[in-house]
Amino acid sequence: MNTSLVVEKLKEYMQSHKLTPKQLAETLGWTPGDLGAILGGHKTVGKKRLQHIHDTLGISFEFKIGSQPLGITPSPMVAEEEMPWSTLASQALTRPEGPEELASVNVFPLQLAMSSGDKRLQVLVETMILPARLTRLAPLGLKVETNEMAPTIPNGSVVGLDYKSKEIEEGSLYVVRVPGKGAVIRRVFTGPNETIILSAENKVFPDIVLSRAEAEKGGLIVGRVGWVMQAF
């Protein structure tokens, strides 16, 4: 792919959306240095980055994206010390077929949220085909294997992880790392004495109370739940 065309498209996007290079880098999940090298023509843009630009910004290039059949087996994950969520999510392929644009979403075990860089947890459970608008909202799937959030999220469901949304909004659903328990999905509420309460829909399971400062500064909030696909 001609790098100059990519640079031109990215600059057009920044201009039309009134974004600074730093803001665009944050949107793409890249470092400002990486984006600066691309915009300066010092770094080429490979197929994965092109796909990520398309999936995240909706920019189309002069090649067909998602030309592989729907039954594609995604390429094996490359384990890193701490693989960022954006790297895992960028494996998805947009498929502009049918009345609405579709995209594939990689689904991993919920416990991958404890450490996205742990190669033992990078087990691809399945690949789902969803409307692209949902994958842009939450581009990574996590498989739920508990009834703690039933009936809203029953056992066997898949939730979409919006790993960029970590700021707590009262009563919203989040994926949270809980020390000594693992990754959970809960509704988050403000508690007394600078705490947050992680509430399960299924009241058989007790609430979990965490220090708000520990949760926010310690990176315990993995991200917000953007969508839920239930198994009936």
C-alpha atoms as one frame of an Amber mdcrd trajectory, in Angstrom:
protein
   0.000   0.000   0.000   1.323   3.472  -0.902   2.299   5.105   2.408   1.715
   8.590   1.008  -1.952   7.699   0.391  -2.323   6.522   3.995  -0.727   9.755
   5.250  -3.061  11.812   3.051  -6.138   9.956   4.339  -5.062  10.308   7.980
  -4.419  14.033   7.586  -7.825  14.465   5.918  -9.424  12.625   8.838  -7.655
  14.824  11.399  -8.735  17.959   9.557 -12.375  16.905   9.136 -12.689  15.758
  12.770 -10.589  18.634  14.168  -8.133  16.266  15.889  -4.530  16.860  16.875
  -1.958  14.137  16.048  -1.893  13.249  19.751  -5.684  12.810  19.835  -5.614
  10.674  16.680  -2.860   8.503  18.168  -5.005   7.964  21.288  -8.022   7.046
  19.127  -5.951   4.468  17.247  -4.298   3.159  20.426  -0.836   4.056  19.087
   1.963   6.068  20.621   2.372   9.627  19.307   5.843   8.548  18.138   4.450
   5.752  15.961   1.865   8.036  14.374   4.442  10.799  13.888   6.775   8.398
  12.090   3.961   7.347   9.750   2.793  10.903   9.077   6.397  11.917   8.417
   6.859   9.118   5.912   9.534   7.424   8.018   7.531   4.272   8.730   5.638
   2.059   6.308   2.091   0.887   7.007   1.540  -2.851   6.839  -1.667  -4.789
   6.255  -2.514  -5.101   9.974  -2.168  -1.358  10.557  -4.258  -0.628   7.461
  -6.943  -2.980   8.743  -6.802  -1.329  12.172  -7.138   2.158  10.635 -10.149
   0.978   8.630 -11.829  -0.725  11.603 -11.222   2.158  14.017 -11.734   5.210
  11.803 -13.834   3.782   8.974 -11.319   4.977   6.358 -11.433   2.943   3.135
  -8.371   2.269   1.007  -7.986   1.004  -2.539  -7.939  -2.671  -1.676 -10.519
  -5.176  -0.573 -10.686  -5.733   3.156 -11.950  -9.032   4.494 -11.672 -10.986
   1.255 -11.208 -14.242   3.171 -14.212 -16.559   3.742 -16.333 -16.191   6.873
 -14.967 -19.459   8.235 -11.419 -18.074   8.444  -9.247 -19.292  11.297  -7.585
 -16.192  12.772  -3.784 -16.133  12.795  -2.130 -17.300  16.004  -1.636 -14.615
  18.635   1.870 -13.308  19.169   2.605 -13.308  22.891   4.250 -10.191  24.321
   5.253  -9.140  27.839   1.972  -7.191  28.094   0.009  -7.295  24.869  -2.214
  -4.215  24.538  -5.918  -4.726  23.948  -5.672  -2.816  20.663  -3.301  -5.476
  19.286  -5.713  -8.281  20.119  -8.689  -6.377  18.719  -6.905  -5.483  15.470
  -7.079  -9.136  14.373 -10.735  -8.578  13.400 -11.533  -8.290   9.692 -14.207
  -6.005   8.299 -16.577  -7.764   5.890 -18.701  -5.343   3.850 -21.318  -7.894
   2.795 -25.102  -7.786   2.988 -27.395  -4.864   3.899 -25.178  -3.816   6.823
 -21.402  -3.799   7.075 -20.241  -6.785   9.107 -17.046  -7.488  10.978 -15.488
 -10.475  12.710 -14.747 -10.276  16.420 -12.213 -12.446  18.209 -13.584 -13.980
  21.432 -11.264 -14.901  24.315 -11.884 -16.252  27.851 -13.014 -13.605  30.338
  -9.947 -14.324  32.449  -7.740 -12.872  29.699  -8.745  -9.567  31.305  -6.501
 -10.406  34.273  -3.418 -10.153  32.037  -3.724  -9.635  28.307  -0.036 -10.475
  27.901  -0.284 -13.957  29.467   0.048 -16.339  26.535  -1.644 -19.103  28.547
  -4.835 -17.013  28.480  -4.611 -16.029  24.800  -6.882 -18.907  23.815  -9.176
 -18.016  20.950 -12.601 -19.392  21.894 -14.428 -18.461  18.689 -14.860 -15.794
  16.033 -18.215 -14.021  15.792 -19.644 -12.027  12.897 -21.427  -8.867  14.089
 -22.567  -5.517  12.695 -19.465  -3.354  12.291 -21.060  -0.542  14.313 -20.927
  -2.810  17.379 -17.317  -3.795  16.799 -16.330  -0.153  16.553 -17.994   0.413
  19.919 -16.354  -2.590  21.597 -13.907  -4.465  19.327 -13.010  -7.485  21.465
 -15.160 -10.366  22.742 -14.900 -12.073  26.137 -16.667 -15.366  26.906 -18.662
 -15.477  30.152 -18.715 -18.776  32.046 -20.682 -17.867  35.168 -24.233 -16.921
  36.121 -23.136 -14.086  38.410 -24.717 -11.505  36.075 -27.769 -13.552  35.059
 -30.341 -12.852  33.765 -28.728  -9.805  32.096 -25.626 -11.790  31.094 -26.275
 -15.531  31.447 -23.628 -18.232  31.390 -22.322 -18.755  27.841 -22.806 -15.152
  26.715 -20.176 -13.063  24.967 -19.603  -9.444  25.992 -17.884  -6.773  23.936
 -15.026  -5.043  25.752 -14.562  -1.309  25.221 -11.053  -1.253  26.696 -10.691
   2.514  26.153 -13.584   3.400  28.493 -12.253   3.054  32.039 -13.829   6.112
  33.669 -16.516   4.927  36.074 -20.111   5.832  35.237 -22.594   5.026  37.987
 -24.513   1.793  37.384 -22.741   0.834  34.151 -21.306  -2.606  33.410 -17.533
  -3.034  33.596 -14.937  -5.786  33.385 -12.900  -5.508  36.596  -9.798  -7.276
  37.912 -10.486  -8.361  41.482  -7.393  -9.395  43.493  -7.728 -12.967  44.705
 -10.835 -13.650  42.605  -9.999 -12.954  38.961 -11.777 -10.982  36.257 -15.467
 -10.290  36.861 -18.273  -8.374  35.185 -20.263  -6.149  37.515 -22.395  -3.045
  37.733 -20.260  -0.412  39.435 -21.688   1.978  42.029 -20.138   4.600  44.303
 -19.857   3.402  47.893 -19.113   5.137  51.202 -15.617   6.186  52.285 -14.133
   6.464  48.773 -15.070   2.940  47.742 -16.819   1.408  44.757 -19.306  -1.443
  44.946 -19.256  -4.182  42.321 -22.813  -5.483  42.223 -23.917  -8.786  40.690
 -27.353  -9.090  39.046 -27.708 -12.567  40.546 -28.083 -11.776  44.261 -26.807
 -15.222  45.230 -23.385 -13.649  44.690 -22.365 -11.000  47.239 -21.242  -7.492
  46.349 -17.512  -6.787  46.128 -16.158  -3.589  47.675 -12.918  -2.013  46.426
 -11.050   1.173  47.193 -11.851   3.620  44.393  -8.257   4.898  44.357  -6.921
   1.324  44.159  -9.334   0.474  41.355  -8.519   3.535  39.263  -4.790   3.942
  39.915  -4.121   0.219  40.092  -5.662  -0.402  36.680  -8.340  -2.747  38.024
 -10.984  -1.323  35.680 -10.271  -3.144  32.419 -13.033  -1.483  30.406 -16.740
  -1.007  29.885 -19.118  -3.617  28.464 -20.260  -2.296  25.078 -22.597  -5.093
  23.980 -23.861  -8.524  25.044 -24.625 -11.540  22.852 -26.658 -14.117  24.741
 -26.974 -17.826  24.109 -30.568 -19.089  24.258
